[in-house]
Amino acid sequence: MLTVEQNEELTQVGPGTPMGELLRRYWYPIAFEQDFDTLPSKSVRLLSENWTLYKTPSGKYGIITEKCAHRSASLTYGVVHEDGIRCGYHGWKYDFDGQCVEQPAEADNQNFRDRVKMKAGKAQTMGGMVWVYVGPDPAPELPRFDVFVKDGIRDVGFTTIPCNWLQIMENSVDPHHVEWLHGYYFNFLGETNGFEAPKAFQKKHIKTGFDEIEWGILKRRVLEGHSEANDDWAIGHPLVFPFYMRVGGAYIDQMQIRVPIDDTHTWKLFYSTHNPGEQLTINERPVVYEYLWKDEDGRLITDYIEGQDIMAWVSQGAITDRTQEHLGRSDAGVALLRKMFKENMRKVADGEDPIGTIREKHDIINLPCEKDKFGAERTFAKAWIEGGSMRYSPQADELIALHLEYWDSVAKAEAGA
Amino acid sequence: MPDESTPSEVARARVSSAADSALASGILPEDPHRLPPPTDWWAADAERHLLDKPKFCPMCASSIHDRGGISTEYWTADTRNFMTWCGDCGWFGEVVRFSRVTILEEDH
């Protein structure tokens, strides 16, 4: 339980708010490279501000406040140049730093343009996505987390969820929900509707643990019939501060991404890299698709894992009221995460870099993540694809075949050994 | 005259009265924070949280609120645990409010 003020402080992401200032110290994926195949610019919303994201003819990306400083027309309908973007309305031109450099209808001998500078950020690509930074200079390095840069077949499901991003993050430090929401409830749906729910998620939690690490919070669990020697405890997987969770298992590596669009909307992506065996063709651009979470009648779709999560997040309300919650001992991870946010708001207010800021050039950041998930190993990949948002992927059948083929080859090799 | 209050209203009135009397007698410092509307389902618990959460760091005695700290409350049976971080000295631990001292015996 929190106070009214604390709940507001933790959930408001606009400019000038403590959380908004903290979140502006990180890079966010905000579009896909293929979004710019036919149009050079796109409107995007991030951290309660509207932006124009654009790509120059030579492939450089820029991001600037969407409304032109002149008379507020949208720059998304502007003219993209090699060195910036020009408003379609009266031709005011801005460079990559947001500085106005041309005002065609004004006399050239005045310095009016010098006083016009729009908010602008940095933009670059990684893993087929366009990433932006809209915080103060100097911008940190874009963290090259393993899932985005390692070999494998890439697959990204996305949707926009009408709730605050923090309640999605709190779900990532709540291990017990897996056994109930994805285990017991999923099994109930299966028994009611005549399908078999994945067994791996039904195992009871015996112990959970949380460690604060360089990148966030490492989450561990011991399930019934397992011990601390199992990957789920010995390795675990991390919440990557402030808006990711890294998961994986059975040769699927996944980053769950929660981009705070504004206080009540979150762009939710599941970025997966499939890499069983060594015969893979790498797709530089991921296969991208929108997964569904509401049916034609407006009812939430809960017969798959992420649909169940979305039910929990959305039904909490657009911004869940933490003055009305009743946490128990099993929610200790939630309390720890809130402390981490407050601690890093404080760092930013004191002029320090928050956790996870990286300023050194690097090739890859390998995150700890279990390989043998829930002890399910050979059955896990198929269950995850069929029972999760990846079932909406246009390449779902090929991915399942790929994993089954790999495990067949392992079985054959073991039989022959 | 029969009492027509709903059970939740009765609970809230009882807690409010305890809080008010604690405030009046100077046991608890006045808290400047807002409360959820009294019609909210768990307004009484929110009120107790506001009044009972640690005000000062157990280590350095700085104000938890003024120095940017946080105290999240969770329950273990009747025991109320306040996981607390001090924004001043960085102390991180729990302040526990209980009504009964319970000893759990090891298996023997």
Interface residues (C-beta under 8 A of the other chain):
Chain A: M1 L2 T3 V4 E5 Q6 D321 T323 Q324 H326 L327 G328 R329 D331 A332 V334 A335 L336 R338 K339 K342 E343 M345 R346 A349
Chain B: H33 R34 L35 P36 D40 W41 W42 D45 A46 H49 L50 K53 G68 G69 I70 T72 E73 Y74 W75 T76 N81 M83 W85 G87 G90 F92
